[in-house]
């Protein structure tokens, strides 16, 4: 009579251990389209896209750290979380806001709309490669294109370069 109870107890412990492993060690926990914060290029935490520290958006979640991110006009920031796998991240840029390249990581940091390296996001288009929808700002208009999620960022320098 004790043997079936022992077998059931062992089976319950095994199922619980498998559940914990899948939940906490089964690769990246972030999902495509979510905004995240990154610390030390290995610690990733989901956050709301409107948060000040939401510098990145997840483009693709790869189960293997050796896998490659989608190719496109612009490169993803590739992060290997401590839980395994790989995340392909694009910047989380907000239309109307200004940014400068960040020195401490491969991202953009919010900035006041002044200075040589500062750009303003003039439009965010939810279609990859559609720079034709960017406002016409002459030769100074830039675009950053990502295939996943399909996103085109239209940028304009806030300080024009003298001709």
C-alpha positions as CSV (number, residue, x, y, z in Angstrom):
1,X,0.0,0.0,0.0
2,X,2.9,2.4,0.7
3,X,4.6,1.8,-2.6
4,X,1.8,3.5,-4.8
5,X,1.9,6.5,-2.5
6,X,5.7,6.8,-2.7
7,X,5.5,6.5,-6.5
8,X,2.9,9.3,-6.7
9,X,5.0,11.5,-4.4
10,X,8.1,11.0,-6.5
11,X,6.1,11.7,-9.7
12,X,4.6,14.9,-8.2
13,X,8.1,16.1,-7.2
14,X,9.4,15.3,-10.7
15,X,6.6,17.2,-12.4
16,X,7.1,20.2,-10.0
17,X,10.9,20.2,-10.7
18,X,10.3,20.1,-14.5
19,X,7.8,23.0,-14.2
20,X,10.3,25.1,-12.3
21,X,13.1,24.3,-14.8
22,X,11.0,25.3,-17.8
23,X,9.8,28.5,-16.1
24,X,13.1,29.7,-14.8
25,X,15.9,28.1,-16.9
26,X,14.4,27.5,-20.2
27,X,15.9,30.4,-22.2
28,X,15.0,34.0,-22.3
29,X,11.8,35.1,-20.5
30,X,11.2,38.2,-22.6
31,X,8.8,38.0,-25.5
32,X,9.0,39.6,-29.0
33,X,7.5,43.1,-29.0
34,X,8.1,43.7,-25.3
35,X,10.2,46.5,-24.0
36,X,13.2,45.6,-21.8
37,X,16.0,46.9,-19.7
38,X,19.4,45.4,-20.0
39,X,22.2,45.3,-17.3
40,X,25.7,44.0,-18.0
41,X,24.5,42.5,-21.3
42,X,23.1,39.5,-19.5
43,X,20.4,40.6,-17.1
44,X,17.2,41.4,-18.9
45,X,13.9,42.6,-17.4
46,X,10.6,43.3,-19.0
47,X,9.2,46.8,-18.5
48,X,6.6,49.0,-20.0
49,X,7.5,50.7,-23.3
50,X,6.8,54.2,-21.8
51,X,9.2,53.7,-18.9
52,X,12.3,55.9,-18.9
53,X,14.6,52.9,-18.7
54,X,13.0,51.0,-21.6
55,X,15.8,51.5,-24.0
56,X,15.2,48.3,-26.1
57,X,12.3,46.4,-27.7
58,X,12.6,42.7,-28.3
59,X,12.7,42.0,-32.0
60,X,13.1,38.2,-31.9
61,X,13.7,35.6,-29.2
62,X,16.1,32.8,-30.2
63,X,16.3,29.6,-28.2
64,X,20.0,29.1,-28.9
65,X,22.8,31.6,-28.1
66,X,24.5,30.6,-31.3
67,X,21.6,31.5,-33.5
68,X,21.7,34.6,-35.7
69,X,19.3,37.6,-35.6
70,X,17.4,38.6,-38.7
71,X,19.4,40.5,-41.3
72,X,18.2,43.9,-42.4
73,X,19.4,47.4,-43.0
74,X,20.4,47.9,-39.4
75,X,21.8,45.6,-36.8
76,X,20.1,44.4,-33.7
77,X,21.8,44.6,-30.4
78,X,22.4,40.9,-29.5
79,X,22.1,39.9,-25.8
80,X,22.6,36.5,-24.3
81,X,20.6,36.5,-21.1
82,X,21.9,34.6,-18.1
83,X,18.9,32.1,-18.5
84,X,20.2,31.1,-22.0
85,X,19.1,31.8,-25.5
86,X,19.6,35.1,-27.3
87,X,17.5,38.2,-27.7
88,X,17.6,40.4,-30.8
89,X,16.9,44.0,-29.6
90,X,16.1,47.2,-31.4
91,X,16.0,50.6,-29.8
92,X,12.8,51.7,-28.3
93,X,12.5,55.2,-29.9
94,X,9.5,57.4,-29.3
95,X,8.1,59.7,-32.0
96,X,8.8,63.3,-31.3
97,X,11.6,62.6,-28.7
98,X,15.3,63.4,-29.1
99,X,18.2,60.9,-28.6
100,X,21.9,60.7,-28.6
101,X,24.1,57.6,-29.0
102,X,24.8,56.2,-25.5
103,X,28.4,55.7,-24.7
104,X,28.0,52.8,-22.2
105,X,25.9,50.5,-24.3
106,X,24.8,49.9,-27.9
107,X,21.7,52.1,-27.5
108,X,20.3,55.5,-27.7
109,X,19.7,57.7,-24.6
110,X,17.0,60.4,-24.4
111,X,18.4,63.9,-24.7
112,X,17.4,67.5,-24.9
113,X,16.8,68.5,-28.5
114,X,20.2,70.3,-29.0
115,X,23.7,69.3,-29.9
116,X,25.6,67.9,-32.8
117,X,25.0,64.2,-32.2
118,X,21.3,64.5,-31.3
119,X,18.6,63.3,-33.5
120,X,14.8,63.7,-33.3
121,X,12.5,60.9,-34.1
122,X,10.2,62.5,-36.7
123,X,8.1,59.4,-37.3
124,X,7.8,55.7,-36.4
125,X,6.4,53.6,-39.2
126,X,5.3,50.0,-38.3
127,X,6.5,48.7,-41.6
128,X,10.1,47.7,-42.2
129,X,11.8,49.4,-45.1
130,X,9.2,52.0,-45.8
131,X,11.4,55.1,-45.5
132,X,9.2,56.7,-48.2
133,X,6.7,57.5,-45.4
134,X,9.4,59.6,-43.6
135,X,8.9,63.3,-43.6
136,X,10.9,65.0,-46.3
137,X,13.7,66.8,-44.5
138,X,16.1,67.1,-47.4
139,X,19.4,65.3,-47.4
140,X,19.6,65.2,-43.6
141,X,16.8,62.7,-43.1
142,X,17.9,59.3,-41.8
143,X,16.0,56.0,-41.4
144,X,16.7,53.0,-39.2
145,X,15.0,49.8,-40.4
146,X,14.2,46.6,-38.6
147,X,12.4,43.6,-40.1
148,X,11.1,42.2,-36.7
149,X,8.9,43.7,-35.5
150,X,8.5,45.6,-38.7
151,X,9.7,49.1,-37.8
152,X,11.2,52.1,-39.6
153,X,12.4,55.0,-37.5
154,X,12.6,58.3,-39.3
155,X,15.3,60.6,-37.8
156,X,16.5,64.1,-38.4
157,X,19.5,65.8,-36.8
158,X,18.4,68.6,-34.6
159,X,21.5,70.7,-35.5
160,X,21.9,71.0,-39.2
161,X,25.4,70.5,-40.7
162,X,26.5,73.7,-42.5
163,X,26.7,73.2,-46.3
